[in-house]
Amino acid sequence: MEQQRAIIVTGASRGLGFELLDLLIAADARPMALGRRLDPRHEAAAAKNACTFVAADFSELPSLDKIDLASALPQTVDEIVLISNAGTVEPIGTLGFIDSGALVKAFEVNALAPAILARKLLAVADAQGIRLRVLNISTGAAHRALPGLASYCASKAAAAMIFDCFAAERLDVVVEHIDPGVLNTDMQIVLRSAADQALPVRHMFLSFEAEAKLRHPRDVAREILARAGLL
Ligand SMILES: NC(=O)c1ccc[n+]([C@@H]2O[C@H](COP(=O)([O-])OP(=O)(O)OC[C@H]3O[C@@H](n4cnc5c(N)ncnc54)[C@H](OP(=O)(O)O)[C@@H]3O)[C@@H](O)[C@H]2O)c1
């Protein structure tokens, strides 16, 4: 019998998350998008129940914690799949210059919100006696110190470690880290637009574009979903 899954994509308003959600809608998987907003192209799909949208700002942790996910998710599934994709590359800047508040927000968005979400979904999965699987959209920057990107590198590394601890605590929870490579999304535009002083490795991001190394997020989304058996 075919598996019934509840698939949640965070940060589906643009970039990789948009494409992941779009492909899942096209595959009739009825995914849930969780984030600050939904792209207008997906509002029509939500109106026809081809997907659901739950509003959540990952930099507002107390309100994220209060969201009733159990009621928002279907009750008759075998598995919950969290695709933890939402992320921010800001603040960009060397440690002596980045804003402390922005640094805290980056950890909230990139590491703490995914952890809170995972444990909320674990509670739902345990209550229903079903499996939980987490696909953590990670990055090479989680393992590589890049000057000007301490906030991004460290918060993405923290997310990976939180999920690894989670997997070590709960052997029945499947955690997969996925490095999507460099993508042609807003995140790369933000990196290319940074000041050289703030981002000493800006030339690297300029070269990704100049050498046509940026991949289209739709191709990468398709590969991720196919490899995960979700398409
Ligand atoms: N682009 C790359 O080259 C690259 C490389 C390696 C890994 N990645 C990873 O791939 C993932 C997707 O990146 P992307 O390039 O698609 O990024 P993107 O185009 O900048 O999109 C980021 C997504 O995260 C959401 N988000 C940001 N702040 C949020 C908040 N406070 N609350 C809720 N959602 C929030 C955004 O929603 P809003 O529209 O509301 O801001 C948007 O949907 C990230 O985890 C990133 O670390 C990207």
PDBQT file of the ligand as one rigid body, heavy atoms in Angstrom, charges set to zero:
ROOT
HETATM    1  N1  LIG A 301      21.327  29.572  -2.144  1.00  0.00    +0.000 N 
HETATM    2  C1  LIG A 301      22.398  28.809  -1.966  1.00  0.00    +0.000 C 
HETATM    3  O1  LIG A 301      23.371  28.895  -2.729  1.00  0.00    +0.000 OA
HETATM    4  C2  LIG A 301      22.429  27.807  -0.836  1.00  0.00    +0.000 A 
HETATM    5  C3  LIG A 301      23.574  27.016  -0.694  1.00  0.00    +0.000 A 
HETATM    6  C4  LIG A 301      23.620  26.063   0.314  1.00  0.00    +0.000 A 
HETATM    7  C5  LIG A 301      22.539  25.931   1.172  1.00  0.00    +0.000 A 
HETATM    8  N2  LIG A 301      21.431  26.734   1.020  1.00  0.00    +0.000 N 
HETATM    9  C6  LIG A 301      20.324  26.553   1.967  1.00  0.00    +0.000 C 
HETATM   10  O2  LIG A 301      19.127  26.322   1.228  1.00  0.00    +0.000 OA
HETATM   11  C7  LIG A 301      17.995  26.831   1.959  1.00  0.00    +0.000 C 
HETATM   12  C8  LIG A 301      17.166  27.709   1.052  1.00  0.00    +0.000 C 
HETATM   13  O3  LIG A 301      17.974  28.774   0.601  1.00  0.00    +0.000 OA
HETATM   14  P1  LIG A 301      17.511  29.737  -0.580  1.00  0.00    +0.000 P 
HETATM   15  O4  LIG A 301      18.730  30.029  -1.365  1.00  0.00    +0.000 OA
HETATM   16  O5  LIG A 301      16.308  29.209  -1.252  1.00  0.00    +0.000 OA
HETATM   17  O6  LIG A 301      17.156  31.053   0.277  1.00  0.00    +0.000 OA
HETATM   18  P2  LIG A 301      16.216  32.295  -0.054  1.00  0.00    +0.000 P 
HETATM   19  O7  LIG A 301      15.923  32.381  -1.507  1.00  0.00    +0.000 OA
HETATM   20  O8  LIG A 301      16.868  33.454   0.625  1.00  0.00    +0.000 OA
HETATM   21  O9  LIG A 301      14.845  31.906   0.704  1.00  0.00    +0.000 OA
HETATM   22  C9  LIG A 301      14.866  31.785   2.100  1.00  0.00    +0.000 C 
HETATM   23  C10 LIG A 301      13.525  31.266   2.586  1.00  0.00    +0.000 C 
HETATM   24  O10 LIG A 301      13.581  31.258   4.043  1.00  0.00    +0.000 OA
HETATM   25  C11 LIG A 301      12.503  32.007   4.548  1.00  0.00    +0.000 C 
HETATM   26  N3  LIG A 301      12.784  32.723   5.788  1.00  0.00    +0.000 N 
HETATM   27  C12 LIG A 301      13.786  33.609   6.024  1.00  0.00    +0.000 A 
HETATM   28  N4  LIG A 301      13.628  34.179   7.234  1.00  0.00    +0.000 NA
HETATM   29  C13 LIG A 301      12.503  33.624   7.774  1.00  0.00    +0.000 A 
HETATM   30  C14 LIG A 301      11.790  33.809   8.992  1.00  0.00    +0.000 A 
HETATM   31  N5  LIG A 301      12.193  34.711   9.920  1.00  0.00    +0.000 N 
HETATM   32  N6  LIG A 301      10.682  33.071   9.232  1.00  0.00    +0.000 NA
HETATM   33  C15 LIG A 301      10.240  32.196   8.294  1.00  0.00    +0.000 A 
HETATM   34  N7  LIG A 301      10.850  31.983   7.113  1.00  0.00    +0.000 NA
HETATM   35  C16 LIG A 301      11.965  32.703   6.854  1.00  0.00    +0.000 A 
HETATM   36  C17 LIG A 301      12.206  33.046   3.456  1.00  0.00    +0.000 C 
HETATM   37  O11 LIG A 301      10.902  33.567   3.646  1.00  0.00    +0.000 OA
HETATM   38  P3  LIG A 301      10.533  35.148   3.382  1.00  0.00    +0.000 P 
HETATM   39  O12 LIG A 301      10.179  35.237   1.934  1.00  0.00    +0.000 OA
HETATM   40  O13 LIG A 301       9.386  35.392   4.292  1.00  0.00    +0.000 OA
HETATM   41  O14 LIG A 301      11.751  35.939   3.747  1.00  0.00    +0.000 OA
HETATM   42  C18 LIG A 301      12.365  32.200   2.198  1.00  0.00    +0.000 C 
HETATM   43  O15 LIG A 301      11.200  31.465   1.938  1.00  0.00    +0.000 OA
HETATM   44  C19 LIG A 301      18.574  27.564   3.179  1.00  0.00    +0.000 C 
HETATM   45  O16 LIG A 301      18.448  26.738   4.306  1.00  0.00    +0.000 OA
HETATM   46  C20 LIG A 301      20.041  27.764   2.823  1.00  0.00    +0.000 C 
HETATM   47  O17 LIG A 301      20.852  27.808   3.972  1.00  0.00    +0.000 OA
HETATM   48  C21 LIG A 301      21.351  27.660   0.034  1.00  0.00    +0.000 A 
ENDROOT
TORSDOF 0
